[in-house]
Amino acid sequence: MKDQKRIRYSKYIDKITTAEMAATFIQPKDVLGVSGFTKAGDSKTVLPCVAQRGYKENLQLTVISGASLGYDTDADLAKSGALLKRLPFQADPTLRKSIDTHQLFYVDQHLGQTAEILQNLQTKIDVAIIEAVAITKEGYIVPTTSVGNSATFTEMAEKIIIEINTSFPENLEGIHDIKLQKPQPNREIIPITQSSDRIGTPYIKIDPHKVAAIVFTKVPDAPARIASPDANTQAIAKHILNFLENEVALGRLTPSLLPLQAGIGKTANAILSGFVHSNFENLTMYSEVLQDSTFELFDAGKLKFASASSITVSEECFEKVFTNFEKYKDKLVLRPQNISNSPEVIRRLGIIGINTAIEFDIYGNVNSTHITGTKMMNGIGGSGDFARNGYLSVFVCPSISKNDTISHIVPMVSHTDHTEHDVDVLVTEQGLADLRGLAPRERAKLIIENCAHPIYKSELKTYFERASKFGGQTPHLLEEALSWHQRLKLHGTMKKVKQQVASH
């Protein structure tokens, strides 16, 4: 069998089986550690078979990944009732609904901390399901397009199922840099002083005796949905580029800036794409995910090197990158997410972190995860890892949405993921607020003036002025602080009644 050449460890040949058979190694109430980080490098055959079992059996599984899984895997696991608990991140509408209707438990974690927590709690992983492009002659795993928490899962697992995915070229081998952190109190320094440093091995070392099954598949990663930049995202990108150009002019940064990190999605992709036509050069990235814009910057000669934990791109970009992979291979590295998101490394390198908010308030607190404070959108992801430890912590969002019925700048956020202490810069299409060195009342004036939409700016000013009369370091009218969210819940808009009439 031609595909078996990807297995260079002969003792695994007898373990080749079907996805359906491999799924039978999973028992009810098992804890599964599965590869996958933002749709990349995830289980594409075994986990879907496990989901099908959920319709017939009471599995009650705990599924731990790197980040979100691709295709409908998370949705199918949720719909079938296979899940008891999911962590540390999700981005699927069906799974989200199951979380918000209490059909399963969801643990939202900083992505850089999941491996640490598993080690500290000495959590047992019953089965690790890991996607590979090949197996080394020692029986070790060469991952595909993500590393995530896979190395930790295989280290802690009692059984390992390996999915060898032949849709990926074998020349992916060599781009990974795998280093396991020792548990406390024996933690070592992570000796990364620039994005391109390598500190580990290009494969995941495992105990071959743990391997229970080998499954072959030929299903590519689920493509990222990358929407074209719109007027809002282009305006946000322009504000950020102008801000960074001014930082260079003031001598705080060089034209190469510091390593960039950006969250996933349309806005982050548009911001990074904006660097293509900028004056910056020899840029580097130390991030979680490499998106379409990363390869756009490579092609434009703007980006010198990129480090991350996964590659998540659109179908068009996937074809371009993986049919010409040698062009990019020496320019990138994929690491475990507790290394890509390590506070130690983020602080040392001085990362410029750019992440997306659902809303922020007039004092600079940011909600990244919950709609109206209670309903989960996506998880916090790695935004907190970078916000708390980076050189610059930037959060972006539109000023309004849903036909002007929602203001994303509010008196008080309905859920706090990032406190004012971890936020340096806020940006909407209206403008940018540099909050560094400002007291709460100074921040409020700047955020309202620069970031709020004109429809809501006057009421925000009035709220702040009335609250200030009562004094305090951070003035609030507690009886009104969340009234905007209450209006949205009751009337479908944050506008006051008079505003609604006027707008019609």
N, C-alpha and C positions, 0 to 999 in steps of 0.2 A: 504494500500500500504506500503510495507516494507520500501522503501526509505523515506517515510514521517516521519519516526522516527527520521530522522536527523533534522527535524524542531520541535523544542521544544517550539515554540511560536505559539499557536493555531490560532491566528488571521491571520497568513500568509497562512494557508491551502487554503483559498478561492482564493488566488492570484496565485496558481499554474497554469501554462499555457504552451503552446508550445513555442519553440524558434521563430517560424514564427510570432506568435501573439505578443510576447514580442517585437520583432523588430519593430512592428508598432507604438510603443510608441515614436520612434525616428522620429523627424521631419526634413525637409530640413533646412540646415544651423545650425543645433544643434552643440554644443560643447560636445563631449563625453569624459568622464574620465573612462578609462578601466583598469582593473587589468592586470598584466602580467609584468614579468621582465626576460629578456633573455629566452624566450620560456616557462617560468614557471608560473603557476597560472593564465593563460589568459583565455579570453572568447573563448569557443570552439564551441558554438552553435549559440548564438545570433549575434555576429559580422559577422560570415559567412552569416547569413540570411540578415543582413544589406548590405553586399557586393552584394548579389544577387539583392537587390532592386536597387542598383546603376546602373544596366544595363537598367532599365526601367524608373528611376526617376532621376532628377537633384538634388542630395542630398546636395552636397557641404559641407561636414562635416569636422569639425576639430576634430581629434582624438589624445588624449593625453594619454600616458601610463606611466608605470614605465620605461621600456626599450623595447626591441624588442618582438614581438608577435610570437607565434609558428605556425607550419604547414604553410599553404599558406594564412593565414589571411591577412597579410600586402599586399601580392601580389594581392589577390582577391579584396581588397578594392581599390588598385591602378588601376588594369585593368578595373574594372567596372566603374571607374570615380566617385566613391562615395566620394573621398577625395578632399577637398580644401586645407587642411593643416594637417601636421603630425609633432608631437614632442613627446619627446625630443631625441629619439634614434631610429635607425633602422639598420637592418642587412640583408635585403631581396634584392636579385638582381633585381627583377621586380620593387619593390618600388624605389630602387636606380636609375634605368633607368628613371622612371617617374620624379624623382627629377631632374636628370641631363638634361632632355629634357624639363624642365619647364612646365610639365603637372600639377604640384601641388607645393605648398610651403612646405619647410621643415625647421624647427627651431631646430638647434643643440644646446643642452644645457648641462651644467654640471649637472649630474644626482642628485647631492645633492642640486641643486638650483631650480628645477622645482616647488616644493611645495612652496618654498619661493616666487618665482615670481608670482605664482597664487594668493597667499595671498596678496602680496603687490599691485598687479594690481586689486585685488578683481574681478578676472575673474569668470564669471558665468559658472558653469557646468550644462548643461541641463539634461543630463542623465549619471549616473555612472553605469557601468556594471562590477560586481565584482564576481569572482569565490569564492565559499565557500565549506568547507568540512561539515559544519553543521551550524545551527542557535541556539543560546542560548535561554534559557527560557525568556530572556528579549527582544528577537528579534534582538540580536546583531550578527554580522558576524564573524565566525571562518574561516580565510582564508585557502587556501591550501598551495602550495609550494612557494608562494611569497607574499610579503607585498607591496613593491614598493611605489606608491603614493596613494594606495587605501583608506587609512584613510582620506587623504585630499580631495579626490574626493567625498567620501560619505558625508563629512562635508559640502562641497560647492554645492552639487548637489540638483536639484529640484526634481528629480526622481531617484530611485535606482532599478536596475534589478539585481537579485541575481541568479547566476548559481550554483546549488549544484551538485558537481561532486563526484559521488559515486565510481569512480575508485580509490580514495584515501582512506586509512584506517582512521577510525574516531579517532584513537589515535594520529593523527597529532595535535589534540587539546592540547594546552598547550605549544607548541614550540614558539608561537608568543609573541612579546613584543611590544604592540602598545601604542605609546605616541604621541599625537598631540601637535605641537608647537603653542604657542599663537602668534598672529600677533604682529609686532612691534607697539608701543614701550614697549610691555609687555612681551617680550621674557624672558624666565627663563633659568637658568643654566641647562645643561643636565648632571645629576649626574652619569655619567658612568666613573669609574676609572679603570675598567678591563673588558675584553671581555665578561665575564659571568654575569655582572651586569644586573639586570632587573629593569626597571623604570616605566613600564606601565601595561597594561592588556593583557590577552591572547586572546582578541577578539577586533573587531572594533566596538566601540559604534556608533549606528546610531539612527536617529529618525524613528521609525517604520512606521509613517504616510507617509514617503517618498517612501516606497517600493511599486512599481507599479506592479511587476511581479516576480514570482519564477519559475525557469526553472530547470529541472533535466537533467543531462548529465552523461555519463560514458565513457569519452574519456581521456586517460592519457595525460600528457604533451608530446609535441613533443620532441623526444630524442635529446640530444646534439650529434653532430658529433665529436667524439674525435679520431683524428688520432693518430696512434702509434708514439712515439718519434722517430725522425730520427737523423742522425749524427749531423746536425746543432743544433737542439733543445737540444740534449744531451750535446753538447759542450758548449752551452750557459749556461745550468744548471750547468755544472761543474765549469765554470768560476765564477758564482755567489756563489756557495757553497764554493769554495776556498777563495773568497773575504770575505765572512762572517766568515769563520774559522779564517782568519787572523785578522778580527776585534775582535774576541773573544780572540785570542792570545795577542792582543795589549791592552786588558782590556776595550775595548769600549763597548763590549756586553758580555752577559753570554751565556752559551750553550742553554738557552731557548730563546735567541734572544729577540726581541720585537714582538708584534702582526704582523702577515703577511697579506698582501693584494696582490692579483694577479688578473689580468684581465682574460678575458675568451679566450678560444681557445687552439690550439695545443701547442704553445710555453709555455704559462702560466701553462698548465696542466703538461707538461713535467718537468718544473722547480720545481713545488711543489712535483711531484713524486720523484724527485731527493733527497728530504729530507728523504725519507724512509731509504736509506742506508747511511745516514750521521751520524755524531757524535752528532747532535743536539737532544735535548729531551725536553719533557714537553712544546711543542710548543703551541702557540695560534694563532687564526686568528681573525682579525676584517676587514671584506671584504664586497664585494657586492654579490658575487655568490659563492656557495659551489658546486664544480665540483667533478668529479670522484676521483681526486687526494686527495680531502679532506677526503673522506671515506677510501681511501687507507692508509692515514696517521693515521686515527683513528684505523684501523685494525692492523697497525704495532705498535701501542702503542706510536707513536711519537707525536700525536696531543692530547692536553688536552681539548681544547674547541674552538668552532668556532661560530662567530657571522657574520650574513650577512643579505641580503634582499631577497634572493631566493635560491632555490636548483635546479640546472640545470645539469642533469647527462645523461649518455648514457642509452640505453635501458637495457643493461646488469646490469649496476649499479643500475638503478631504481628498477629492480626486487629484487636485493640483499638488498637494503636499505629499501624498503617499505614493504617487507615481514618479515623483522626483525627490525622494526623501534624502538622497545623498547631498542634495543642495543645502539642506537645512541641518543635517545630522550633527555637524560639529559646532552648531550655534545654539544648541539647547540641551537641557538636562531635566529629567523627571525624578523627583525625590518623594520619600514618605512625607505625609502632610504634617507630622509633628516636627519635621525639619523645615519644610517650605513655610510653615506658619510659626516657627519657633520665635518666641519673644526675644531670646538672646540674639539670634541672627538678625531679626528685623531691626532691633535697636542698634546693633553694631554697624549694619550696612546703611542705616538711615533711610529707610524706605519711604517713598512718597505714595501713600495709600489713597486710592480713589474708590469710594464705595457708594452704593445706592441706599437712599432712605425712603421709607413710606411717608414719613412726616417728620418735621422738627419744630420745636417751639421757639418762642421769642428769646429764650435764654441759651439756646444751643444744645438742648437735649434731643436725642435722635431715637426714633422708633423705626426699626428695620424689619420687624417681623409680624406685628399684629394689626389687623384692621379693626378700627374703633376699640382697640385695647384688649379684645377678647378672642377674635378669630384669627387663627394662624394663616399667614400667607406662605412665605418660605421661611426657612430657618435663618439664624443669625450668620451661619456660614463662618467664614474666616474674617469677616469685617472687624470684629472685636480684637482679634489677634493683631491686626495691623493698626487699628485706631489707637490702641493703648500703648503701642510700642514704636510706632514709626516716627520719622523725622517730621512728616506732615500728614495730618489726618483730614482728608477732604470727604465730605458727604454731599451728594447731589440728588436732586429730584425736581420735577416740574413744580411750579408755584400753585397751579390749579389743575383739575382734571374733571372728567365726567360732566362735560358741558357747563363748566364753571361752578358746579354744585359742591365741589370739595376744594378746600384750601389745604395745601400741604404744609403751610406755616400756620401754627395754631398757638393759642395762649399757653397751653400745657399739653405735652404729648400724652396720648392715652395709654402708652406702654413705653417703658424706657429700656433700650438696649445699650445705648452709649450715652453716658452722662456728659454734661457740659465740660467736664474735666478732660475728656478724651477727644474733643472735637476742636480742630483748628480753623477749618474753613468750611463754609456752607455756600452752596451754589444752586441757583435756579436759572431758568432762562432769563429772568429779570435782572440778575446781577449776582455779585459775589460779596460775601462778608468774611473778612479776615478777622477772626476773633482772638488771635494771639495777644496775650497781655491785657485783655479787657475785662473789666468787672461786669457782673450780670446786667446792671442797668445800662452800661455802655454797649454791651452786646445787643440788648433788646432794641435800642434805637437803630443800630447798624443793620440788624437782620430785617427789621420791619421796612426800613428805608430801601435797602438794596435787593432784598430777596422776595418780599411779598408782592402778590399781584395787586394792581390798583383796585380791583373790585373789593378786596378784603383789607387793604392797607389802612384805611381810615378807622375801621372798627378795631384793628389791632392796636393802633396808636391810642385810641380812646381807652381801651382796656388797660394798657400799660400806664397811661396817665392817671386813671382812677385808682389802680392798684398802688401806684407810687405814693399816693396821699396817705396810705396806711403804713408806709415805711417798710423796713425790713431789707435784708441783703438781697433777696430775690422776691420782689413784690408780686403778690398774687391775690386775686379775689377768689377764694376757694369755692364759694358757692356758684361761681361762673366759669371756673377754669376749664371744665370739661363740657360746658354748655354747647359748644360748637358740635361736638360729637353726638350729644343728645339730640340736637336739631336734626342732624343727618339721620339718626336712627328713627326719629319720629316722622320727619317730613321729607326725607330724601335729599336734603340740601343743608349746607352749613350757613346759608344766607339767612339773615333776619327777614321777617315778613315784609317789611318795607322795602328791603333790597330786592326781594323776589318780585314784588309788584313793579318796582322801578325798572327791573331788567326786562320785563315783558312790555 
